[in-house]
């Protein structure tokens, strides 16, 4: 895979053409504050909230590659789709609250 190929063709199209079949994707969506470099690249103010999506792609049931994406919430949305079966089983979407409880 080359930089010039990625400029012309989407990543997953190139992977498919190379024979890789992605079994599943695991996504983690978080928020963070834009530092100077991120603010410049996203054309937003330093200190603005940005959305980070970290993705791990699995091929043959093993991790294949990792992609991290930063988005400006002013110009981006995250869209999720779940089947009825996934809604019933709780698969496809999980929300983790990483808040520590104070012990009394």
N, C-alpha and C positions, 0 to 999 in steps of 0.2 A: 504494500500500500504506500503510495507516495503522496506528498503534499499537493502536487498538481492534480492527481486523480481525485483527492478529497475536495478540491476546489470546484471540480466539475460534476461530481457524482456523490450522492448521499452515502454516508458510511455503511448503512445496513444494506444498501443496494450492492456496494462493492463486496461486502462479506458474503452475501448470497451468491454473487457471481463467482466467488472463489470457492463455493461449496460448503460454507459454514451455515448450519441450521441452528438458529437460536431457539433453545428450549423454553427459556423464560428470562424475564428481566426482573431484577429486584431494585426498587427505587426508594430512596430516603429523601424526603423533602423537608428542608429546614429554612429558617430565616437568619440573616446575619446583617451586619452593618458594612456598607461599602467603604473600603479603604481607598487611598488615592488612586491606585492602579485600576481597581474595579470601577470606581466612579468615572474615571477617564474613559475606559473601554465601553461602559454602558451609557455614557453621556448623561450622568446623573450627579447629584451633589455628594461630596464626601460626607459620610455619616447617614446616608439614606439607607432605608431597609432594602435588602435584595433577597431574592429567593434562590436557594441553592438546591439543585437536584443531583444527587449522587446515584449513579446507576451501575449495577454489575450485571453483565450479560453472561448467561450460562449456555455452554455448548456441550452436548453429550453429558449433561448433568454435572459439569465442572465449571468453575469460574473461567471465563474466557478473556473478558476485557472490562475495564472500568472507565466510565465517562463521568465527568463532573461539569455541570452547567450552572452558570449564574445568570439570573434573569432580573430585569427591573419590573417590579409589580405595576408600574405605571403603563407598561406596554405588553405585559405577558399575563397569561392565566395558566393554571394547571387544570387539565381536564381528565377525569377518571371515569372509566366505564366498568360496571360490574354486571355479571350475568345474575339471573334470579338465583341460581344454585350458589353462587359466591356470596350473595346476600344472606342466604339461609345458613351457610356454614361459617360465615365471618371471614372468608378468604378474600384476597384481592385488595383489601384495605385494612390497615391497622393504624391506630393512633397511639403513640407511646408518650406518656407524660413522664419525663425524667425529672421529677420534682422530689426532693428528699423531704421526708416528714421529720419534723423536730420531735425528739423524744422528750417526754415530760416526766 
